[in-house]
Amino acid sequence: MYRSFLIALVSFVITLITSSAHVVQQLYVEKVETDKGWALQSFFDAGYAIPETRNDPDIPQPTRDWLVALSPDEHASLKAEAKRYLTELLTLEAGGKLIPVEVSFPDFDHDPPAFPVHLNDGAYFHVLLTPQLKGIREEVTIHCQAGPHPDFVIRLPAHDAHLAEAADSDATSRYAVLKPGGQITVAGANADPVGRSLAWHAFVQGVIHVVPAGLDHILFILGIFLLQRRWKPLALQSIAFTISHTITLGLAAAGVVKVSGNWVEPLIALSIAAVAIENFFLKEATTRRMLIIFGFGLIHGLGFASALSAYLQPGDGFLTALISINLGVETAQIAILAAAWVLTIRWHDTNAFTHTRTVANGLLALVALWWFFERIL
């Protein structure tokens, strides 16, 4: 059993080496009132306007400074691709007929362009999709093309109450997630409820960001487990980690702290290696260990910011989303610890488990160091 477990563990680690983390992706859209009725305003990541690198996880997110420095011709190219991308993915219809959509770029109406300042100094610009609603009285259905692209997180005004479930009512705004191949109905009173509150979706995304999407987060939590298999120190370390990454995630999302993923991601990998290596020299969680976990949580929180930005828009619901996301993260962390604890019930006090812990910590450090050098090169 011991030999089989080690073979499986090594195979799993080899798979992880070529994987990446923080892959949860959403594009934020808000339904806003206009003089023509309403429009969909997209908070568009400029990286998605570059087809060659759009789906490459090794390419860092463009920065706002990069966007500002582009020439008018390069801006025009980004706008053209953003228009093509959004109008191919999102189509609107009413009464079985497609609705023409006018696309505009309000940030570029200023000289120089007034690009938003947000999160990790990422490159964003607003895209306004205005449907031609004259003479249309039916409810409007928004379709999302199927395929490997991000979800659309759509913020809806309170009067789109048909998207709300009674138990999840929100007096100011509603959020719905439009997934590839899905659809939602707006501007009507009789549609089936397909949305849930911001708090619920933020909680779910917090869970998903760890399991299954956050491989580096999973390894960090396993590093905590591989020191000491006792619930009290495990829970305390997990809570300390969550509190600290809540702080920096909130500061980054509010624009108070601006950092580049170019150094955050390597440090996250290095934190995993540090925890695994420390496990060779400690027998139990000490105060120093708690402080180290707390410190590494501050770094991980900065890494969360860009991946979870769609749920952390400044304004109404910001604090709710921040708390909900981190409750989701904490839930996923406890689930990982619980799974590891259950899987080791029968053999945790054997020599085989001691040897396995040693090997696992070594492999954990190896994977993390591999990621570190991969991310800095």
N, C-alpha and C positions, 0 to 999 in steps of 0.2 A: 504493500500500500504506500509506504514511504517513497519507494523508488518511482512508482507510478505518479504520485503527487508531484514529485520534483520534475519529472519529464513534462507533465502538463503545465507546471508553473513556468518552466523555462520557455516552452513553446508560446505561452501567453505573453511573456515578456518580450520575446523577439517580435511578436506582432505589434506590441505597444511601441517599440522603438521607432517604427516608421509612421506612427500615428501623430496627430496633432490635437490640440485642445482648444477650448473656448470657441466651439464651432456653432453655437446657437446663433441664428441669424434672423432678424426681423427688419422689415422696413416700416417706418411709422407714417401713418396717414391720418389726417384729421378732416372730418366733414365740417366745413365752415360756411357761414351764411355770406352771400354776395348779392350785388344788385341784380344779378341774373337768376337768383334763387339760391343755389348752393354749389359748392365745388369741393373736390377732394384735394387737399393740400398735402403733398408728400414731402417729408423731411428726408431728402435723398442723399444717400451716401455716394460721394463722387467716385468712389472705387468701382461702383457698379456701372459707371459710364465708360469703363475701360474694358472692353470685351476680352482682351488678351490675358488679363490678370484677374478677372472677376471671380473666378472659382479656384484661384490658386491660394491655398492656405499659408504658403510660405512668403507671400507678398504682404508687407505691412500695410496697414490702412494709411491712405494719403492724409497729409496734415493740412490744416487750414492755410498755413503759410505757403505750402506748395500750390494750393488752389488760387490764392491771391496773386502769386507770381506768374501765373500763366498768361499768355498773350490773348488778345481778343479772338483770334482764329482758333486757339486751343479751347477757349471757353465755348465758342460756337460748336466745336466738335463734341464737347461734353454734353451740351444741351441737346444736340441732335440725337446722340445715343441714348440719353435719358428719356427723351420723348419716345423714341422707338421702343425702348425697353418697357416703359410703363404702359404704353398704349397696346403693345402686344400682350402683356400679361393681364391687364385689366380692361374688361369690356363692360359696357353698361347697356341694359335693354329695358324696354317697357312695352307691354302688350305684344311681346314676341318680336319686336323690332329693335335693331341696334340704334343707340342714341349717339349722334356725333359728339365728339369731345374736342374742346378747344384747349390747347396746351400753352401755358405761359410760364415765365420765369421771373417772378417779382424781385428777387435779389439783384438781378442784372439791370433793373430799371434805374439803379443808382450808379453814379460814377465817382469813385470806383464801386464795384459791386459790394453790396452789404451782406456778405456771407455771415451766417449765424456762428456764434462762438459757443461751443458746447463740448462737454465731456473731455476726452483726451486730446483736445485740440484737433479733432478730426475734420476732414474736408466734407462739408455738407452744403447743399443749397436747396431752396424750396422750389418745388414744381407744382403748379396749379392746374388741375384737370377740371375744366368747367363744362359740364354736360349742357347741351342745347335743349332746355326743358320747355320751351315755348309750346303751348298747346298740349303738353303731356300732363295728364291728371292721374294716371295709374302709378302704383308704386314702382320703384326702380330697383332692378336686380343688378348687383355688381358681381361679375364672374371673374374668377382667377384661373388663368391657364394652368393646366397640369404640367408638372416637370420639376427638375431639381433647382428650385429657386427659393428665396426666403418667403416666410409667411408675411402677410401684411397685417399689422396691428392697427385697427381703425378706431379712432376716437369719435364717438357719436354724440350729438347733443341730446339733452334729456327728452325732447319731444319725439325722438325715435324710440318710444317706449315699448314698441313691440319686440325690441331686441332684449328687453329686460325680463328676467324672471322675478316674480313678486318678492321672493326671499332675498333677492340680490339687488334690490332697487338702489339707485344712486341719484340723488336729487340734482346733480350738476352735470354729469356726463356718463357715457357708457363706452365700454371698450369691447370690440369683437375681433376675433382672430380669423382672418380669411386665409385659409390654407390652399396650396396648389390643388387645382381641380375643384375647389369649393365655390360657394356663392353666399351672399347675404342680401337681404332685401331692406331697402330704406325708403323713407318718405311715404310710408303707408301704415295703416293701423291694424291690418289683419294678417300680417306675416307670422309665421311660426317663430317662436323664440329660438335664436341661434347664438346669442351672445351671453356672456357672463360678466360679472363685475371686474374692474381692474384688479382688485385685491386677489380674486381667485386666479385670474390668468397670470398675474405676477408671481403668485405662490407656485403655480405649476411650472412656470419657466425657471424659477429658482431650483426646483427639483430636477428638471430636465437638464439644466446647466451642469449639474453634477452627474446624474445618472439618466441617460447613458453618455451624454456628450462630453463631460469634463474628465478626460482620462488623467490629466495631471492632478486634478482635484481628488479623484479616486485614489491615486497613488499616495498623495499626501495623507489622506485619512488612514489608509492602510499602514503608512509609516507610523502614525500615532498608535494604531492597534498593536504593531509588532514590538513595541516596547514592553507593554504590560497588559495582560488580559484581565483587567478588573474594571468593573463598570464605573465606579466613582471617578477614578482618574481619567478614564476614557471620556466620560461625559463632561468633566471639567475642561479638558483640553479642547473638546469639540465646541463647547460654549465660548471659551476664550477666543478661539479661532473665528467663530461667527461674529462675536461682538466687534473684534478688530476689523474684519473685512467689511462690516456694516458701516463703520466710521469712514473708511477711505472710499468705499463705493458711493456713499452719500456726498462726500466732499467733491469727488470727481464728477458725479452727476450734476451737482449744483454749480459746477464751473469754478469752484474755489481752488481746486488742485488740478493742474493740467500736466499730464505726463505722456511720454511716448511709449507705445507698446514695444518699441525696439529694445528698451532695457528692462521693461517690466517682465516680459515673457521669459527672458533668460534667467532673471532673478527668481521667478516662480520655479523653474526647473532646478535651480541651485538650492532652493529651500527644501525641495523633496530630498535631494541628495544629502543635505545637512542633517535632516531628521533621521534618515536611514543610517547614516554614519554614527550619529550620536547614540543610536540604539545599541551599538556595540559596547559603549562605555557606561551606560546607565542600567540600573536594575529596576528602577521605578521612577514615576513622574515626580520631579522635584519642583520647587518654586522657580528655579532657573529654567526648567523645561517649560513651565507654563508661560513664562515671559518670552521665551523663544518662539513658542507657538503663536502667542499674541502678536509678536513682531512680524512673523511671516504672514499672519492674517492681514496685516496692513498692506503688504505687497500684493497678496492675492486679490484684495478688494479693488485695487487699481486695475488689475487684469479683468475683473468682472465688468467694469464700467462700459467698455465698448460693446461687449457681447450682449449686455442687457439694457442697452440704451433706449430701446423702444418703450420700455415700461418706466422710464425715469425722466420724463419730460418735465421741466420746471413748470410750476403752477399747481392747479388743483390736482389733488391725488398724489403728489410727489411723495409725501411721508408715508402714505398708505402703501404705495408701490414699493418703497424702500424696505419697509418692515416686512411686507408680504414676501418679497423676493428672498430675503434672508431667512425668514421662517421656512421657506421651501428648501433653501440650501441646508439649513440645520436638520430638517426632516430627512433629507437624502443622506447627510453625514451619519446620523443615528442609524439609518437603515443599513448603511455599509458596515458600520461597527457591529450591529446586531447580527448581520449575515455572517461576518467573520467569526463572531463569538459562537454562533450556533454550529458552524461548520467545524469548529475545533473542540466541541464539547467532549467527545470521547477520548481524545488523545492529547489534550493540552498539558497534562502532567507527565508526559512520557519523554524519554530522551529523543525520540523521533521528532517531536514537536520543537524541542530546543534546537536541534540541528536544522530543521526546516526554517525556523525563525532566522537563524544565522544566514542561511542561503538566501532567503527571501529579502532580507535587509541588504545583502550584497547586490542582488539583482536589481533591487529598487534603486540603489545608489548608481548602479551602472546605467540603467535606463535614463535616470534624471540627468546624469552628467552627459550622456549622449545628446539628450535634448538641449542641454545648456550650450554645448559647442555648436550644435546644429543651428541654434537660434542666434548665435553671435557671428557666425560665419556668413 
